[in-house]
């Protein structure tokens, strides 16, 4: 007897809302359907007990970040269009996702990385998935420029967020937020690096509103790192710096659409400091048991900032997007929290002493 397996992945679930046809070969790793977890301790800890706060754990996608949502569609369409190789510039997460999905599809994958500015967990993934990795003497923005130039003269398909299918796939996260909550949140807080994800969420929320699935859409509050806050400053930053490697981008590719999303939703794009990011990063772990990469914590850091300033009322329903898994950047966790790992004798008495029991 032949077994019939249930199809998985975002393309199959949301096919009617995506630019695919019956001829599109679906390349999937089972991405999507990530948890939306309610915070039970942070609202009280912050002094806002009436705040309804949920975290969208995108780090539980197959390669550990939200990038898989767009990559399943970008790679599927690349195969449909006859591509033999794909290329991306990356601060880490895109490289991991592109390499994994390209391998699944039987495509070659080329990755340009800014030398010395990629967390080792992400680099290890791209290596493990078989990508050809090239570290350049320049930042992400220069790497993306080179990717555009290479695509113009060589037969490779770009799978950065400038690929139109990437944001179409990523908008499915907004669908899931609505479905899990049973309504749209009042506010969505999200990190901003290359600025594609805030655009994608807004596309998703708008579509559900247009279809009558929801009666409204949330206000979009995006947060750049202060050292990489090109949109907030109103000009590109030549040498962006932040502990959040995933959002260390000085000239966001989706800048204009991100501003449009902020304006259309009556939201706000703001900046948070590295100290604010790290405080939120530690709070997520110690108060809620959530381990995200530092850049992800920009969403919570921004929420805290806007609660304090009154931009977000303390009785709101808020979703914070946590874009990547903490295992992407384990070095930061060890640096920001000092733990004494000196060995003790394997006997009850010294154990009780160390444990203060």
Secondary structure in CASP SS format (residue, H / E / C, confidence):
PFRMAT SS
TARGET T0000
AUTHOR 0000-0000-0000
METHOD secondary structure of the structure
MODEL  1
X C 1.00
X C 1.00
X C 1.00
X C 1.00
X C 1.00
X C 1.00
X C 1.00
X C 1.00
X C 1.00
X H 1.00
X H 1.00
X H 1.00
X H 1.00
X C 1.00
X H 1.00
X H 1.00
X H 1.00
X C 1.00
X C 1.00
X C 1.00
X C 1.00
X C 1.00
X C 1.00
X C 1.00
X C 1.00
X C 1.00
X C 1.00
X C 1.00
X C 1.00
X C 1.00
X C 1.00
X C 1.00
X C 1.00
X C 1.00
X C 1.00
X E 1.00
X E 1.00
X E 1.00
X C 1.00
X C 1.00
X C 1.00
X H 1.00
X H 1.00
X H 1.00
X H 1.00
X H 1.00
X C 1.00
X C 1.00
X C 1.00
X C 1.00
X C 1.00
X E 1.00
X E 1.00
X E 1.00
X E 1.00
X E 1.00
X E 1.00
X H 1.00
X H 1.00
X H 1.00
X C 1.00
X C 1.00
X C 1.00
X C 1.00
X E 1.00
X C 1.00
X H 1.00
X H 1.00
X H 1.00
X H 1.00
X H 1.00
X H 1.00
X H 1.00
X H 1.00
X H 1.00
X H 1.00
X H 1.00
X H 1.00
X H 1.00
X H 1.00
X C 1.00
X C 1.00
X C 1.00
X C 1.00
X E 1.00
X E 1.00
X E 1.00
X E 1.00
X E 1.00
X E 1.00
X C 1.00
X C 1.00
X H 1.00
X H 1.00
X H 1.00
X H 1.00
X H 1.00
X H 1.00
X H 1.00
X H 1.00
X H 1.00
X H 1.00
X H 1.00
X H 1.00
X H 1.00
X C 1.00
X C 1.00
X E 1.00
X E 1.00
X E 1.00
X E 1.00
X E 1.00
X E 1.00
X E 1.00
X C 1.00
X C 1.00
X C 1.00
X C 1.00
X C 1.00
X H 1.00
X H 1.00
X H 1.00
X H 1.00
X H 1.00
X H 1.00
X H 1.00
X H 1.00
X H 1.00
X C 1.00
X C 1.00
X C 1.00
X E 1.00
X E 1.00
X E 1.00
X E 1.00
X E 1.00
X C 1.00
X C 1.00
X C 1.00
X H 1.00
X H 1.00
X H 1.00
X H 1.00
X H 1.00
X H 1.00
X H 1.00
X H 1.00
X H 1.00
X H 1.00
X H 1.00
X H 1.00
X H 1.00
X H 1.00
X C 1.00
X C 1.00
X C 1.00
X E 1.00
X E 1.00
X C 1.00
X C 1.00
X C 1.00
X C 1.00
X C 1.00
X H 1.00
X H 1.00
X H 1.00
X H 1.00
X H 1.00
X H 1.00
X H 1.00
X C 1.00
X H 1.00
X H 1.00
X H 1.00
X H 1.00
X H 1.00
X H 1.00
X H 1.00
X H 1.00
X H 1.00
X H 1.00
X C 1.00
X C 1.00
X C 1.00
X C 1.00
X C 1.00
X E 1.00
X E 1.00
X E 1.00
X E 1.00
X E 1.00
X C 1.00
X C 1.00
X C 1.00
X C 1.00
X H 1.00
X H 1.00
X H 1.00
X H 1.00
X H 1.00
X H 1.00
X H 1.00
X H 1.00
X H 1.00
X H 1.00
X H 1.00
X H 1.00
X H 1.00
X H 1.00
X H 1.00
X C 1.00
X C 1.00
X C 1.00
X C 1.00
X C 1.00
X C 1.00
X C 1.00
X C 1.00
X E 1.00
X E 1.00
X E 1.00
X E 1.00
X E 1.00
X E 1.00
X E 1.00
X H 1.00
X H 1.00
X H 1.00
X C 1.00
X H 1.00
X H 1.00
X H 1.00
X H 1.00
X C 1.00
X C 1.00
X C 1.00
X C 1.00
X C 1.00
X C 1.00
X C 1.00
X C 1.00
X C 1.00
X C 1.00
X C 1.00
X H 1.00
X H 1.00
X H 1.00
X C 1.00
X C 1.00
X C 1.00
X C 1.00
X C 1.00
X C 1.00
X C 1.00
X H 1.00
X H 1.00
X H 1.00
X H 1.00
X H 1.00
X H 1.00
X H 1.00
X H 1.00
X H 1.00
X H 1.00
X C 1.00
X C 1.00
X C 1.00
X E 1.00
X E 1.00
X E 1.00
X E 1.00
X E 1.00
X C 1.00
X H 1.00
X H 1.00
X H 1.00
X H 1.00
X H 1.00
X H 1.00
X H 1.00
X H 1.00
X H 1.00
X H 1.00
X H 1.00
X H 1.00
X H 1.00
X H 1.00
X H 1.00
X C 1.00
X C 1.00
X C 1.00
X E 1.00
X C 1.00
X H 1.00
X H 1.00
X H 1.00
X H 1.00
X H 1.00
X H 1.00
X H 1.00
X H 1.00
X H 1.00
X H 1.00
X H 1.00
X H 1.00
X H 1.00
X H 1.00
X H 1.00
X H 1.00
X C 1.00
X C 1.00
X C 1.00
X C 1.00
X C 1.00
X C 1.00
X C 1.00
X E 1.00
X E 1.00
X E 1.00
X E 1.00
X E 1.00
X E 1.00
X C 1.00
X E 1.00
X E 1.00
X H 1.00
X H 1.00
X H 1.00
X H 1.00
X H 1.00
X H 1.00
X H 1.00
X H 1.00
X H 1.00
X H 1.00
X H 1.00
X C 1.00
X C 1.00
X C 1.00
X C 1.00
X C 1.00
X C 1.00
X C 1.00
X C 1.00
X C 1.00
X C 1.00
X C 1.00
X H 1.00
X H 1.00
X H 1.00
X H 1.00
X H 1.00
X H 1.00
X H 1.00
X C 1.00
X C 1.00
X C 1.00
END
